[in-house]
């Protein structure tokens, strides 16, 4: 079984194509950032395009003018929030006012708080995180109101 795994691993690793796309990973937890960096250590070909840093989303500056944001905010289960509705509402405000030109994809099983982001998703995909129903929502971020050029 290990021989098959090794064969598949090296075959997949050899199939990696280089790209100029930049990937930025941020987390408020320094430990999480260290784990992410460690997980990338064996992918030398990809490391040049991927940067991990510790940062708070609410004070983070955009690393690029446009792009895709993928977020996995606290669900208020494993990581407790003092006020999950306010947290998600503030997250929506930050996305709307600081991340225009990006597309945000957010996964959460806190379906009540997810509705409080205050932005209308153009896609809702139901997923399961173990037994918990979750949603992956797509939020296109633009200046002004939908349908109006800023």
Order of alpha helices (4+ residues) and beta strands (2+ residues): alpha-beta-alpha-alpha-beta-beta-alpha-beta-alpha-beta-beta
